Amino acid sequence: MRSGPSRPPSSRRRAMPSRVVAPAPGRPRLKTLGPVGIARAKVRGSMPLSTRLLPRTSHRGVSRSTCSTFSNARPTANTARRRYMKESECNSASTPTSMTTAMTIPSPGRPMLRQTSILRPITPSRRDPHCTCFRSPRLPLGHSDEPEHSRAMTKRRVLCGWVNFDERVTSHDPLRAMLAAEGLGLTDVQIQASEIGMIACTYPACSTATDLGAGCVAAVLGRPRWPDADLRERAETEGHAAAALVAWRKSGNDMLQAMRGNFALVLIDTRQRCALLAIDRTGIERLCFARVGGALVFSTSARAVARHPLTAAAVNPQALYEYLYCHMVPSPDTAFSGVEKLLPAECATFTGSTPAKRSFYWQLAYDAGGGANDAMLRQRFLDLTEQAVARQYDARQPTGAFLSGGTDSSTVSGMLGKVAGVPAKTFSIGFEAEGFDELEYARLTARHFGTETNEYYVTADDLIEAMPLIAAAYDEPFGNASAAPTYFCAKMARERGIEVVLAGDGGDEFFGGNERYAKQGVFEHYHRVPLPLRRLLEPMVMNFPLGQSILPVRKAQSYVRQARIPLPDRMETYNFLHRNPLQEIFEPEFLVSVDTGRPLQLAREAYFRCASPEMVERMMHLDHKITLADNDLRKVTRMCEAAGVEVRFPLLDDDLVEFSGHLTPRQKVDKGRLRVLFKDALRGFLPDATITKSKHGFGLPFGIWLEDHAPLKALTDDAIDSLGRRGIVKPDYLALLRREHASGHASYYGVMIWVLVELELWLRANS
């Protein structure tokens, strides 16, 4: 449920992998440009190059990787015209100001943080022997010559509205307030209204329709897929919302069985005085809502629901506790009092002032043992994966893929090239910190498939811009630090002209790829020991004299101690909030206002709701409903939206997800092997080194950089000090974290410091 290290640090200063060593810092620095310097450079017509943008050239006989070189030619007339139009639109009085900005407004008395960009010349051989750098007339990554409002609105996707079952709805003012929460105005959306409700959504991401005869209005955000031929034809000719209205008339709530793909659906039926909200099976899209008397307020943004005049919801202390526990706010809770959100594959129906009727319209069926042998299943997996990528690829839209070097992103990148018939454009991120950089694996995959590769090295300077931007971009506090590299990777793709990027999220949660699945299986072996024998052995092990001074005994005690804890609680053994008594972490007034057992309660509900009795599949179900939907997908979708590109997830294709239910638990995790059939099927398609590499993740070396980067430390100290005055976390605990961070455990404690800083920045942005 959380995005952080799985266990506390050892006595070593930095326990980090050292397979790949990033280029060492210390290269000569160019002059730092502030906003004034950038403006002057624009006037002179010579912009500095952010040389951390690394396109790659092909070298005959050496590498099949290709690159898009940047021309030094002046912008074309069409480019200048588009830029002028964007600036004109931004400067018009009718255009609302974006709330998603790179800098938050400081509280009174707090100095504004200055944004800088440190530009370093890069020696290609230090990066990759086949990587050549080109001068570019464009601004450095993180700075754009487009107005901030224009950039923020490029791919903004919002659906919002409300229903009043007691009286007629006529005013647009509530819509205006909701849209303003997301930096939009009435001119940015299309509106559908009925006698009792009103819906607004951004175009073309959303489709709306009205059935005057039946008295219904509908809105669909996303890209649903209709297996029914008639509904599919209706969607192609009239839009997805029109198809939804037809399905509603035929089947009522059962219409959701006919919807695949990613979608957020809102349907208002005036005659029956009811409303339906639903989201897709895997939780790619989201919907939040609040009930106020006879009214229903809904939106894809919890912040927008909270800004409706009827709700006027405040930040919920319970949500802040859950955020500090999980590093995000797990569904169905949100950051605002009285506002809820749907879980994946969940729908809610509303009538009058009665409470919402929530239910799951779909559950993954686990029915392994259909008679297919492993060879047939491996081929079926490859076919479905290629089909899933083909569904997300549209030759009319410039499309690329994220490439981290892991199994999932490598699979998607390879399949994209196969489907498109040309080498895929891939985008990768590196870090200038030893042990965190995995670009070598991304380059291995790039050479294998001959992709057109683009790389960007994230530095500590980038975080000065990214941390406030991330906080403002999310409608709820979000503490996954890998949002920062995701943002810069997506922004690089956009600056290369990409409109759609394919991401590899989902493979772990449906095919058994998370290391904790194997780890927890080791603890489950303990429960196979007969109970009488356990009762005999436990006192001997736990009470062994001088046990803490003997390593094997200490490990045995730790094993027994953890094995005693049932799942899913055991997965949170090393949670930061379990390392100290809560009374030492939180202020008394805050602690008495929250339910400290709520995060584990939500985890248990998701774990035991699984239709399978198998431990591995229950853990995967929990990860799907919370970790994937509320953490990983929110990270990628929000950051891509902030960067101005659309993201799609081929590995969450419904057919591929349903196929995973036909596999046995041992075809997912077996004797410590992860994703058994998944990896076996990809042998010969992916490089062997990609398949056999250990899982690395997308960690950010924030804690390491924080040790010796003065501007980053200044931003962090300012935020931590401010948070200590809010009556949530005790200043003494914040001081303890900083001391532990400075005492040799920078990487480990840096995770919690990032979480706390992002909370403070989010509270400032949403005060």
C-alpha positions in Angstrom: 0.0 0.0 0.0 2.9 2.3 0.4 5.8 3.5 -1.8 8.8 3.1 0.3 11.5 0.7 1.5 10.2 -2.7 2.7 12.4 -2.7 5.8 14.5 -0.4 8.0 18.2 0.3 7.1 21.0 -1.9 8.3 24.1 -0.5 9.9 25.7 0.2 6.5 25.6 3.8 5.4 24.0 3.2 2.0 22.7 -0.2 1.2 22.2 0.3 -2.5 22.7 -1.9 -5.5 25.7 -1.0 -7.6 25.1 -2.8 -10.8 25.0 0.4 -12.9 27.1 3.4 -12.1 25.7 6.8 -13.3 28.1 9.4 -14.6 29.8 11.1 -11.7 28.9 14.7 -10.9 31.5 17.4 -11.0 31.5 18.4 -14.7 31.8 22.1 -15.4 28.6 24.0 -15.0 27.2 26.7 -17.3 25.8 29.9 -16.0 22.6 29.5 -14.1 19.7 31.3 -15.8 16.7 32.6 -13.8 13.5 33.8 -15.4 15.1 37.1 -16.5 18.1 35.4 -18.1 15.7 33.0 -20.0 13.7 36.0 -21.2 16.8 37.7 -22.5 18.0 34.6 -24.2 14.6 34.3 -26.0 15.0 37.9 -27.2 18.5 37.2 -28.5 17.2 34.1 -30.2 19.8 31.7 -28.7 18.4 29.4 -26.0 20.8 27.3 -24.0 20.5 23.5 -24.4 19.5 21.3 -21.5 22.2 18.8 -22.4 20.7 16.2 -20.2 18.3 15.5 -23.1 20.1 12.7 -24.9 18.9 11.6 -28.3 20.9 8.7 -29.8 22.3 8.2 -33.3 22.6 5.0 -35.1 26.0 3.6 -35.7 26.2 1.1 -38.5 27.5 -2.2 -37.3 27.5 -1.1 -33.7 24.0 -0.2 -32.6 20.5 -0.4 -34.2 19.3 2.5 -32.0 18.3 5.6 -33.9 17.5 9.1 -32.8 15.5 12.2 -33.8 18.1 15.0 -34.2 17.1 18.5 -33.4 17.4 21.1 -36.1 19.0 24.4 -35.4 16.7 26.0 -37.9 14.4 28.8 -36.8 10.8 27.8 -36.0 8.5 27.6 -39.0 5.7 30.1 -39.6 3.1 27.5 -38.6 5.0 26.9 -35.3 5.1 30.6 -34.6 1.4 31.0 -35.5 0.5 28.2 -33.1 2.6 29.7 -30.4 1.0 33.1 -30.9 -2.5 31.6 -30.8 -1.8 29.8 -27.5 -0.4 33.0 -26.0 -3.4 35.0 -27.2 -5.8 32.5 -25.8 -3.9 32.5 -22.5 -3.9 36.3 -22.2 -7.6 36.6 -23.0 -9.7 37.8 -20.1 -12.2 35.0 -20.5 -9.5 32.3 -19.9 -9.3 31.1 -16.3 -6.0 30.9 -14.5 -4.6 27.4 -14.1 -4.3 26.0 -10.6 -1.7 23.5 -11.7 1.4 25.6 -11.8 5.0 25.0 -11.3 5.2 27.1 -8.1 2.7 27.3 -5.2 1.8 30.6 -3.7 3.8 30.9 -0.4 2.0 31.6 2.8 2.3 35.2 4.2 5.8 35.9 5.4 7.4 33.0 3.5 9.8 33.9 0.7 9.0 32.8 -2.8 11.3 30.0 -3.9 13.3 30.9 -7.1 13.3 28.3 -9.9 16.7 27.7 -11.5 18.0 25.4 -14.1 21.6 24.2 -13.8 22.8 23.2 -17.3 25.7 20.8 -17.5 27.6 19.8 -20.7 27.6 16.1 -21.1 30.4 13.9 -22.4 28.7 11.3 -24.6 31.1 8.6 -23.7 30.2 9.0 -20.0 26.6 8.2 -20.9 26.7 5.7 -23.7 29.3 5.2 -26.4 26.6 5.4 -29.0 25.0 8.6 -27.7 25.5 11.9 -29.3 24.2 15.3 -28.0 22.8 17.9 -30.3 22.3 21.6 -29.7 18.6 22.6 -29.7 16.9 25.9 -30.0 14.3 24.9 -27.4 14.2 25.7 -23.8 15.6 23.3 -21.2 13.3 20.6 -20.0 11.1 22.1 -17.3 11.0 25.5 -19.0 8.8 26.2 -22.0 8.1 29.1 -24.2 4.4 28.3 -24.1 2.3 30.1 -21.4 2.0 28.1 -18.2 -1.8 28.1 -18.5 -1.6 26.7 -22.1 0.8 24.0 -21.0 -1.4 22.9 -18.1 -4.5 22.7 -20.2 -3.0 20.7 -23.0 -4.3 17.3 -21.9 -6.5 18.3 -19.0 -9.2 15.7 -18.5 -12.1 16.6 -16.1 -15.6 15.4 -15.8 -17.8 17.0 -13.1 -21.4 18.0 -12.3 -24.2 17.5 -9.8 -27.8 16.3 -9.5 -30.5 17.7 -7.3 -33.3 15.2 -6.9 -35.5 17.7 -5.1 -35.5 20.7 -7.4 -34.7 21.9 -10.9 -31.1 22.6 -11.7 -30.5 25.8 -13.7 -27.4 27.7 -12.5 -24.0 27.3 -13.9 -22.3 28.8 -10.9 -21.6 25.5 -9.1 -20.0 24.1 -12.2 -17.9 27.2 -12.5 -16.6 26.7 -8.9 -15.8 23.0 -9.5 -14.0 23.7 -12.8 -12.0 26.5 -11.2 -10.6 24.0 -8.7 -8.9 22.3 -11.6 -7.9 25.5 -13.4 -10.7 25.4 -16.0 -13.6 27.6 -16.9 -17.0 27.1 -18.6 -15.4 27.8 -22.0 -13.1 24.8 -21.6 -15.8 22.2 -21.4 -18.9 20.9 -23.0 -22.1 20.9 -20.9 -25.1 18.6 -20.9 -28.1 19.4 -18.7 -31.3 17.8 -17.7 -34.1 18.9 -15.5 -32.4 17.6 -12.3 -28.7 17.6 -13.2 -25.8 19.1 -15.1 -22.6 17.5 -16.5 -19.5 19.3 -17.7 -16.5 17.6 -19.3 -13.4 18.4 -21.3 -13.4 17.6 -25.0 -12.3 15.4 -26.8 -11.4 13.2 -23.9 -15.1 13.0 -22.9 -18.3 12.3 -24.8 -21.7 13.5 -23.8 -25.2 12.8 -25.1 -28.8 13.5 -24.3 -31.9 11.3 -24.9 -34.8 13.7 -24.8 -37.4 11.0 -25.2 -36.2 9.0 -22.2 -35.1 12.1 -20.2 -31.5 10.9 -19.8 -28.1 12.5 -20.1 -24.8 10.7 -20.0 -21.1 11.5 -20.1 -18.2 9.0 -20.7 -14.6 10.0 -20.0 -11.9 7.7 -21.5 -11.7 5.1 -24.2 -14.3 2.3 -23.5 -14.5 -0.7 -25.8 -17.9 -2.2 -26.8 -17.9 -5.9 -27.6 -21.5 -5.6 -28.8 -21.5 -4.8 -32.5 -24.5 -2.5 -32.4 -23.2 -0.5 -29.4 -19.8 -0.3 -31.0 -21.2 1.1 -34.2 -23.2 3.6 -32.2 -20.1 4.7 -30.3 -18.2 5.1 -33.6 -20.9 7.3 -35.2 -22.4 9.2 -32.3 -19.9 8.8 -29.4 -19.5 6.6 -26.3 -22.1 8.5 -24.3 -24.8 7.8 -27.0 -23.9 4.1 -26.9 -24.1 4.2 -23.1 -27.7 5.6 -23.2 -28.8 2.9 -25.6 -27.2 0.2 -23.3 -28.9 1.8 -20.3 -32.4 1.7 -21.9 -31.8 -2.0 -22.8 -30.2 -3.3 -19.6 -30.1 -0.7 -16.8 -27.1 -1.3 -14.5 -26.3 -4.5 -16.3 -25.1 -2.4 -19.1 -21.7 -2.2 -17.4 -21.1 -5.8 -18.3 -21.0 -4.6 -22.0 -18.3 -2.0 -21.3 -14.6 -2.8 -21.5 -11.5 -0.5 -21.7 -11.0 2.5 -19.5 -13.9 4.8 -18.6 -15.6 6.9 -16.1 -19.4 6.9 -16.6 -22.1 9.3 -15.3 -25.7 8.8 -16.3 -28.7 10.8 -15.0 -32.2 9.5 -15.5 -34.7 12.3 -15.0 -37.9 10.1 -15.2 -36.7 7.6 -12.7 -35.0 10.3 -10.6 -31.8 8.3 -10.3 -28.1 8.5 -11.2 -25.4 6.0 -12.0 -21.7 6.4 -11.5 -19.1 3.8 -12.5 -15.5 3.4 -13.4 -13.6 0.7 -15.4 -12.5 -2.7 -14.1 -8.8 -1.9 -13.4 -9.3 1.7 -12.1 -7.5 3.6 -14.8 -10.2 6.3 -14.5 -11.6 7.5 -11.3 -14.8 9.2 -9.9 -15.4 10.9 -6.6 -18.8 12.0 -5.2 -20.5 13.5 -2.2 -24.1 13.3 -1.0 -25.7 16.5 0.5 -29.3 16.0 1.3 -31.1 15.4 -1.9 -28.2 16.4 -4.0 -25.3 14.4 -5.5 -22.0 16.1 -6.5 -19.5 14.1 -8.6 -16.2 14.6 -10.4 -13.0 12.9 -11.5 -11.4 15.2 -9.0 -12.0 15.1 -5.2 -10.9 18.7 -5.1 -13.6 19.7 -7.5 -16.3 17.9 -5.5 -15.1 19.7 -2.4 -15.4 23.1 -4.1 -19.0 22.7 -5.0 -21.1 25.2 -2.9 -23.3 22.5 -1.5 -20.3 20.5 -0.1 -17.7 23.1 0.7 -15.7 20.2 2.2 -12.6 20.8 4.3 -9.5 18.6 4.4 -10.2 15.5 6.4 -7.7 14.7 9.2 -8.4 11.0 8.8 -7.2 11.2 5.2 -4.0 12.9 6.3 -3.3 10.0 8.6 -4.0 7.5 5.9 -1.7 9.5 3.6 1.2 9.3 6.0 0.6 5.6 6.5 0.1 4.6 2.8 1.8 7.6 1.1 -1.5 8.2 -0.8 -5.2 8.3 0.3 -6.7 4.8 -0.4 -10.1 4.4 -1.8 -12.9 4.8 -0.9 -11.7 7.7 1.2 -10.5 11.0 -0.2 -8.7 14.0 1.2 -11.9 15.8 1.9 -14.6 15.2 4.5 -17.7 13.7 3.1 -16.2 13.0 -0.3 -15.8 9.4 -1.4 -14.3 7.7 -4.5 -15.1 4.5 -6.4 -12.9 1.5 -6.4 -12.0 -0.3 -9.6 -15.0 -2.1 -11.2 -17.3 -0.4 -8.8 -20.6 1.4 -9.5 -22.9 3.5 -7.3 -26.6 4.2 -7.9 -28.4 7.2 -6.3 -32.1 7.9 -5.8 -33.5 10.8 -3.9 -31.8 11.4 -0.5 -31.1 7.7 0.2 -27.5 6.6 0.7 -25.5 5.4 -2.3 -25.9 1.8 -3.3 -22.3 0.7 -4.0 -21.5 -2.6 -5.7 -18.9 -4.3 -7.8 -20.2 -5.1 -11.3 -17.1 -7.3 -12.1 -14.7 -9.5 -10.2 -11.7 -11.4 -11.7 -12.7 -15.0 -12.0 -10.0 -17.5 -11.0 -10.7 -20.7 -12.9 -7.3 -22.3 -13.7 -7.2 -25.9 -15.0 -9.0 -25.5 -18.3 -6.8 -28.2 -20.0 -4.4 -25.9 -21.9 -0.8 -26.8 -21.6 2.0 -24.3 -20.8 3.0 -24.0 -24.5 -0.5 -23.0 -25.5 -0.8 -20.6 -22.6 2.5 -18.9 -23.5 1.4 -18.4 -27.1 -1.9 -17.2 -25.9 -0.2 -14.6 -23.7 1.9 -13.3 -26.5 -1.1 -13.0 -28.8 -3.1 -11.2 -26.2 -0.2 -8.8 -25.4 0.3 -7.9 -29.1 -3.5 -7.4 -29.5 -3.6 -5.2 -26.4 -0.8 -3.0 -27.7 -2.5 -2.8 -31.1 -5.7 -1.6 -29.4 -3.9 1.3 -27.8 -1.9 2.2 -31.0 -3.3 4.7 -33.4 -1.1 5.6 -36.4 -2.8 9.0 -36.6 -1.3 10.0 -33.2 2.4 10.2 -32.6 3.0 7.4 -30.1 5.9 6.4 -27.9 6.6 4.1 -24.9 8.2 4.5 -21.5 11.2 2.3 -21.2 12.7 1.7 -17.8 14.5 -1.5 -18.8 12.2 -3.7 -16.7 10.2 -6.6 -18.1 6.9 -4.7 -18.5 8.1 -1.6 -20.2 10.5 -3.7 -22.4 7.6 -5.9 -23.5 5.4 -2.9 -24.4 8.2 -1.2 -26.3 9.0 -4.3 -28.3 5.3 -5.0 -29.1 4.8 -1.3 -30.1 7.5 -1.6 -32.7 6.1 -4.9 -34.0 2.5 -3.5 -34.2 3.6 -0.1 -35.8 6.0 -1.7 -38.3 8.7 0.8 -37.4 11.1 1.1 -34.5 9.2 2.4 -31.4 10.1 5.8 -30.0 11.1 5.1 -26.4 11.7 7.4 -23.4 14.0 6.6 -20.5 15.1 8.2 -17.3 18.5 8.0 -15.5 19.8 9.4 -12.2 23.1 11.0 -11.3 23.4 8.8 -8.2 25.2 5.6 -7.8 23.0 2.5 -7.5 19.8 4.2 -8.8 20.5 4.4 -12.5 19.1 1.6 -14.6 19.6 3.1 -18.1 22.0 0.3 -19.0 19.1 -2.1 -19.0 16.9 0.3 -21.0 19.7 0.6 -23.5 20.0 -3.1 -23.7 16.3 -3.4 -24.7 16.6 -0.4 -27.1 19.5 -2.1 -29.0 17.6 -5.4 -29.0 14.5 -3.8 -30.7 16.3 -1.0 -32.5 14.2 1.7 -30.9 14.5 5.4 -31.4 15.7 6.2 -28.0 15.5 9.3 -25.9 17.1 9.7 -22.5 17.0 12.3 -19.7 19.0 12.4 -16.5 17.0 13.8 -13.6 19.1 15.8 -11.2 18.6 17.4 -7.8 18.1 20.7 -9.5 15.0 19.3 -11.3 13.3 18.6 -8.0 13.3 22.3 -7.1 10.8 22.7 -9.9 9.1 19.3 -9.6 8.2 19.1 -6.0 5.8 22.1 -5.9 4.4 21.1 -9.3 3.6 17.6 -8.2 1.9 18.8 -5.1 -0.3 21.2 -7.1 -1.1 18.7 -9.8 -2.8 16.2 -7.5 -6.3 16.7 -6.0 -5.1 14.7 -3.0 -1.8 14.5 -1.2 0.5 12.1 -3.1 3.8 10.9 -1.8 5.3 8.5 -4.4 8.6 10.1 -5.2 8.8 8.4 -8.6 6.2 10.9 -9.8 9.1 13.2 -10.4 11.0 11.1 -12.9 7.7 10.1 -14.5 6.9 13.8 -15.0 10.2 14.5 -16.7 10.0 11.5 -18.8 6.5 12.4 -20.0 7.6 16.0 -20.6 10.5 14.8 -22.7 8.1 12.8 -24.8 5.9 15.8 -25.3 8.8 18.0 -26.4 9.6 15.3 -29.0 6.2 15.7 -30.5 4.6 12.6 -28.9 0.9 12.7 -28.1 0.4 9.2 -26.6 2.7 7.2 -24.5 2.3 3.5 -23.6 3.2 2.5 -20.0 3.9 -1.0 -18.7 1.9 -0.8 -15.4 -0.2 -3.8 -14.4 2.1 -6.8 -15.1 3.1 -7.2 -11.5 -0.4 -7.1 -10.1 -2.0 -9.7 -12.4 0.9 -12.0 -13.3 2.8 -12.2 -9.9 5.7 -9.8 -10.2 6.0 -8.2 -6.8 8.8 -9.5 -4.6 6.6 -9.5 -1.5 4.6 -12.3 -3.1 7.6 -14.6 -2.8 8.6 -13.2 0.6 5.3 -13.7 2.2 5.1 -17.2 0.9 8.2 -18.0 3.1 6.4 -16.8 6.2 3.3 -18.9 5.2 5.4 -22.1 5.4 5.5 -21.5 9.2 1.8 -22.2 9.5 2.2 -25.6 7.9 4.2 -26.7 10.9 1.8 -28.6 13.3 0.4 -26.3 16.0 1.6 -28.5 18.9 5.2 -28.4 17.5 5.0 -24.6 17.1 3.8 -24.2 20.7 6.8 -26.2 21.8 9.4 -24.4 19.6 8.3 -20.8 20.0 9.1 -20.3 23.7 12.5 -21.8 23.1 13.3 -19.5 20.2 11.9 -16.3 21.6 13.4 -16.7 25.1 16.8 -18.0 24.0 19.5 -16.5 26.3 21.5 -13.7 24.6 19.4 -14.3 21.5 19.9 -10.7 20.3 23.7 -11.1 20.2 23.6 -14.3 18.1 22.8 -13.6 14.5 21.1 -17.0 13.6 18.9 -16.8 16.7 18.1 -13.1 16.1 17.0 -14.0 12.5 14.9 -16.9 13.8 13.2 -14.7 16.3 12.4 -12.1 13.6 11.0 -14.8 11.4 8.7 -16.2 14.1 7.6 -12.7 15.1 6.6 -11.8 11.6 5.1 -15.2 10.8 2.7 -14.8 13.7 1.1 -11.8 12.1 -1.6 -12.8 9.7 -2.0 -11.4 6.2 -2.5 -8.8 5.0 -1.3 -7.1 8.2 2.1 -8.7 7.9 2.8 -6.7 4.7 2.9 -3.5 6.8 5.4 -4.8 9.3 8.0 -2.2 8.3 5.7 0.7 7.8 7.3 4.0 9.0 4.4 4.6 11.4 5.1 1.3 13.1 8.7 2.2 14.0 7.7 4.6 16.8 4.7 4.8 19.1 2.0 7.0 17.4 2.0 9.2 20.5 5.6 10.2 19.7 4.7 11.0 16.1 1.4 12.9 16.1 0.1 15.8 18.2 -2.5 14.6 20.7 -5.4 16.6 19.3 -4.8 15.2 15.8 -4.4 11.6 17.0 -7.7 11.6 18.9 -9.5 12.7 15.8 -8.5 9.8 13.6 -9.0 6.1 13.4 -5.5 4.6 13.3 -6.8 1.2 12.3 -8.5 2.4 9.1 -5.6 1.8 6.7 -5.4 -1.9 7.7 -9.1 -2.2 7.7 -9.2 -1.1 4.0 -6.4 -3.6 3.2 -8.2 -6.4 4.9 -11.4 -5.7 3.0 -9.6 -5.8 -0.3 -7.6 -8.9 0.6 -10.6 -11.0 1.7 -12.9 -9.7 -1.1 -10.9 -11.8 -3.6 -12.7 -14.7 -5.1 -9.7 -17.0 -4.7 -8.6 -18.6 -1.4 -4.9 -18.6 -2.6 -2.6 -16.3 -0.7 -0.7 -15.1 -3.8 -3.9 -14.2 -5.6 -5.4 -12.4 -2.6 -2.3 -10.3 -2.3 -2.5 -9.5 -6.0 -6.1 -8.6 -5.6 -5.2 -6.2 -2.8 -2.5 -4.7 -4.9 -4.8 -4.2 -7.8 -7.5 -2.5 -5.8 -5.3 -0.2 -3.8 -1.6 -0.1 -4.8 -2.1 -0.1 -8.5 -5.3 1.9 -8.7 -4.6 4.5 -6.0 -0.8 4.7 -6.3 0.8 3.5 -9.6 -1.9 4.6 -12.0 -2.5 7.9 -10.3 1.2 8.6 -10.4 1.5 8.0 -14.2 -1.8 9.5 -15.3 -1.5 12.7 -13.3 2.2 13.3 -14.3 1.5 12.6 -18.0 -1.4 15.0 -17.8 0.7 17.7 -16.2 3.3 17.1 -19.0 0.7 17.3 -21.7 0.6 13.8 -23.1 -2.0 11.0 -22.9 -1.0 7.7 -21.3 -2.4 4.2 -22.1 -1.8 0.9 -20.3 -1.8 -2.1 -22.7 -1.1 -4.6 -19.9 -4.4 -3.7 -18.3 -6.3 -4.8 -21.4 -9.4 -6.6 -20.2 -8.8 -9.7 -22.2 -5.2 -9.9 -20.8 -6.4 -9.4 -17.3 -9.1 -12.1 -17.6 -6.4 -14.4 -19.1 -4.4 -14.0 -15.9 -7.3 -15.5 -13.9 -6.9 -18.8 -16.0 -3.3 -19.3 -14.7 -2.6 -21.4 -11.6 -0.9 -19.7 -8.6 2.3 -21.6 -9.5 2.3 -20.2 -13.0 2.5 -16.8 -11.3 4.8 -17.4 -8.3 6.6 -20.7 -7.7 9.4 -21.4 -5.2 10.6 -17.8 -5.2 10.3 -17.3 -9.0 8.1 -14.4 -10.0 5.9 -14.2 -13.1 6.7 -17.7 -14.1 4.6 -18.1 -17.3 4.9 -14.4 -18.1 8.7 -14.6 -18.3 8.8 -18.0 -19.9 6.5 -16.7 -22.7 8.8 -13.8 -23.4 12.0 -15.8 -23.7 13.3 -15.2 -27.2 11.3 -12.0 -27.5 13.1 -10.0 -24.8 16.9 -10.1 -24.1 17.8 -12.8 -21.6 19.4 -10.2 -19.3 16.1 -8.3 -19.1 14.2 -11.4 -18.1 16.7 -12.6 -15.5 17.5 -9.2 -13.9 16.2 -8.6 -10.4 13.4 -6.1 -9.9 14.7 -2.6 -9.3 11.8 -0.3 -9.3 11.8 3.4 -10.2 13.4 4.8 -7.0 14.4 8.5 -6.8 17.7 9.3 -4.9 16.0 12.1 -3.1 17.5 11.2 0.3 21.0 11.0 -1.1 20.7 14.3 -2.9 19.3 16.0 0.2 22.6 15.4 2.0 24.7 17.9 -0.1 22.4 19.9 -2.3 21.8 23.2 -0.6 18.8 24.5 -2.6 17.0 21.2 -2.2 17.7 21.1 1.5 16.5 24.7 1.9 13.2 23.8 0.2 12.8 20.7 2.4 13.7 22.4 5.7 11.2 25.2 4.9 8.4 22.7 4.2 9.2 20.5 7.2 9.4 23.5 9.6 6.1 24.8 8.3 4.4 21.3 8.7 5.6 21.2 12.3 3.5 24.2 13.1 0.2 22.7 11.7 -0.6 20.6 14.7 -0.4 17.3 12.8 3.1 15.8 13.3 5.2 16.7 16.4 8.2 18.9 15.7 10.3 16.5 17.8 9.5 13.6 15.5 10.4 15.7 12.4 13.7 16.6 14.1 14.3 12.9 14.8 13.7 12.0 11.1 16.2 14.7 10.0 18.8 13.4 12.5 18.4 9.8 11.3 18.7 11.0 7.7 21.9 12.7 8.5 23.3 9.9 10.5 24.0 7.5 7.7 20.5 6.3 6.5 19.8 9.0 3.9 18.1 6.8 1.3 15.8 5.1 3.8 14.7 8.2 5.8 14.6 10.3 2.6 11.4 8.4 1.7 9.4 9.7 4.7 10.9 13.2 4.4 9.7 13.4 0.8 6.2 12.3 1.9 6.1 15.0 4.6 7.4 17.7 2.3 4.8 16.8 -0.4 2.1 17.0 2.3 3.1 20.5 3.3 3.3 21.7 -0.3 -0.1 20.2 -1.1 -1.6 21.9 1.9 -0.2 25.2 0.8 -1.5 24.7 -2.8 -5.0 23.8 -1.5 -5.3 26.2 1.5 
